[in-house]
Amino acid sequence: MNVKFALTGLIVAALSAPAFAQSTPDTKSTPRIDGRQEKQEKRIDQGVKSGQLNEKEAARLEKGQAKVQKMEDKAVADGKVTKKEKKHIEHAQDQQSKKIHREKHDKQTAK
């Protein structure tokens, strides 16, 4: 009886492993987008450290970055990022970059 349960457990684990591997999106197919996301995150972090961004501004910018990341994850989920999806994501990144610049160079500073 114990052998039967052990064997059933092994079969379930073996069958669920590929499904789990497919559910985590692999963003290696978009290195340009990933690199840009990373640079924009660093710009936000640098703005917080230097005092150019206050907590509220940084939180708003982080939320925007998360939205762009979600767009990328959705595009990668089917295994292929189309030119249209890439263009849409890059446009969103352009908008985020402008927001980061605008927030870092406004008159508000961290206290």
PANUNU-954674 format. One record per residue (C-alpha): residue number from 1; residue in three letters; x, y, z. Coordinates in nm, 4 decimals, decimal comma. Each point is the difference from the previous one (the first is absolute). Layout:
NUM ALA X Y Z .
...
END
This chain:
1 MET 0,0000 0,0000 0,0000 .
2 ASN 0,2819 0,2476 0,0875 .
3 VAL 0,1765 -0,0811 -0,3260 .
4 LYS -0,3182 0,0860 -0,1885 .
5 PHE -0,0209 0,3445 0,1681 .
6 ALA 0,3698 0,0653 -0,0591 .
7 LEU -0,0315 -0,0925 -0,3658 .
8 THR -0,3087 0,2218 -0,0383 .
9 GLY 0,1854 0,2885 0,1630 .
10 LEU 0,2958 -0,0415 -0,2369 .
11 ILE -0,2271 -0,0041 -0,3036 .
12 VAL -0,1843 0,3138 0,1125 .
13 ALA 0,3295 0,1781 0,0689 .
14 ALA 0,1435 -0,1026 -0,3374 .
15 LEU -0,3066 0,1192 -0,1888 .
16 SER -0,0305 0,3313 0,1832 .
17 ALA 0,3679 0,1011 -0,0391 .
18 PRO -0,0250 0,0905 -0,3718 .
19 ALA -0,3233 0,1908 0,0603 .
20 PHE 0,1663 0,2002 0,2778 .
21 ALA 0,3017 0,0739 -0,2188 .
22 GLN -0,2258 0,1386 -0,2724 .
23 SER -0,1941 0,2227 0,2384 .
24 THR 0,3032 0,2139 0,0873 .
25 PRO 0,0694 0,2333 -0,2921 .
26 ASP 0,3526 0,0057 -0,1364 .
27 THR 0,0895 0,3602 -0,0777 .
28 LYS 0,3363 -0,0931 -0,1555 .
29 SER -0,1628 0,0454 -0,3421 .
30 THR -0,0186 0,3755 0,0671 .
31 PRO 0,3486 0,0991 0,1185 .
32 ARG -0,0321 0,3586 -0,1236 .
33 ILE -0,3228 0,0533 0,1914 .
34 ASP 0,1430 -0,1715 0,3092 .
35 GLY 0,3132 0,2131 -0,0080 .
36 ARG -0,1987 0,3168 -0,0333 .
37 GLN -0,2283 -0,0988 0,2872 .
38 GLU 0,3063 -0,0580 0,2152 .
39 LYS 0,1496 0,3394 -0,0906 .
40 GLN -0,3253 0,1789 0,0775 .
41 GLU -0,0215 -0,1766 0,3372 .
42 LYS 0,3548 0,1189 0,0754 .
43 ARG -0,0953 0,3567 -0,0967 .
44 ILE -0,2880 -0,0102 0,2471 .
45 ASP 0,2237 -0,1440 0,2749 .
46 GLN 0,2638 0,2643 -0,0687 .
47 GLY -0,2652 0,2731 0,0179 .
48 VAL -0,1133 -0,1236 0,3404 .
49 LYS 0,3570 -0,0185 0,1307 .
50 SER 0,0853 0,3485 -0,1243 .
51 GLY -0,3211 0,1517 0,1335 .
52 GLN -0,1290 0,0980 -0,3449 .
53 LEU -0,3001 -0,2297 0,0487 .
54 ASN -0,2191 -0,0096 0,3072 .
55 GLU -0,1716 -0,3202 0,1152 .
56 LYS -0,3276 0,0781 -0,1739 .
57 GLU 0,1678 0,0714 -0,3343 .
58 ALA 0,2147 -0,3122 0,0259 .
59 ALA -0,3034 -0,2156 0,0817 .
60 ARG -0,1880 0,1408 -0,2993 .
61 LEU 0,2948 -0,0654 -0,2312 .
62 GLU 0,0471 -0,3526 0,1369 .
63 LYS -0,3675 -0,0678 -0,0668 .
64 GLY 0,0477 0,1131 -0,3602 .
65 GLN 0,3046 -0,2250 -0,0359 .
66 ALA -0,2022 -0,2931 0,1339 .
67 LYS -0,2688 0,0703 -0,2603 .
68 VAL 0,2583 -0,0099 -0,2799 .
69 GLN 0,1436 -0,3241 0,1425 .
70 LYS -0,3485 -0,1500 0,0064 .
71 MET -0,0425 0,0945 -0,3671 .
72 GLU 0,3267 -0,1745 -0,0818 .
73 ASP -0,0917 -0,3116 0,1987 .
74 LYS -0,3323 -0,0195 -0,1823 .
75 ALA 0,1698 0,0367 -0,3382 .
76 VAL 0,2560 -0,2705 0,0804 .
77 ALA -0,2595 -0,2399 0,1450 .
78 ASP -0,0872 -0,1514 -0,3383 .
79 GLY 0,3674 -0,0576 -0,0808 .
80 LYS 0,0334 0,2642 -0,2724 .
81 VAL 0,0126 0,3775 0,0276 .
82 THR -0,1381 0,1512 -0,3196 .
83 LYS 0,1277 0,3238 -0,1515 .
84 LYS -0,3273 0,1683 0,0964 .
85 GLU 0,0341 -0,1129 0,3638 .
86 LYS 0,3641 0,1096 0,0102 .
87 LYS -0,0906 0,3415 -0,1444 .
88 HIS -0,2802 0,0382 0,2568 .
89 ILE 0,2333 -0,0901 0,2896 .
90 GLU 0,2758 0,2311 -0,1250 .
91 HIS -0,2509 0,2855 -0,0294 .
92 ALA -0,1061 -0,0615 0,3611 .
93 GLN 0,3674 0,0015 0,1004 .
94 ASP 0,0477 0,3318 -0,1815 .
95 GLN -0,2904 0,1468 0,1969 .
96 GLN 0,1437 -0,1328 0,3265 .
97 SER 0,3419 0,1433 -0,0832 .
98 LYS -0,1551 0,3430 -0,0539 .
99 LYS -0,1870 -0,0267 0,3303 .
100 ILE 0,3199 -0,0947 0,1833 .
101 HIS 0,1805 0,2995 -0,1494 .
102 ARG -0,2861 0,2354 0,0778 .
103 GLU -0,0308 -0,1170 0,3619 .
104 LYS 0,3746 0,0099 0,0626 .
105 HIS 0,0276 0,3573 -0,1299 .
106 ASP -0,3049 0,1574 0,1580 .
107 LYS 0,0158 0,2268 0,3039 .
108 GLN -0,1094 -0,2694 0,2449 .
109 THR 0,2716 -0,1662 0,2034 .
110 ALA 0,0124 -0,2616 0,2730 .
111 LYS -0,0020 0,1448 0,3505 .
END
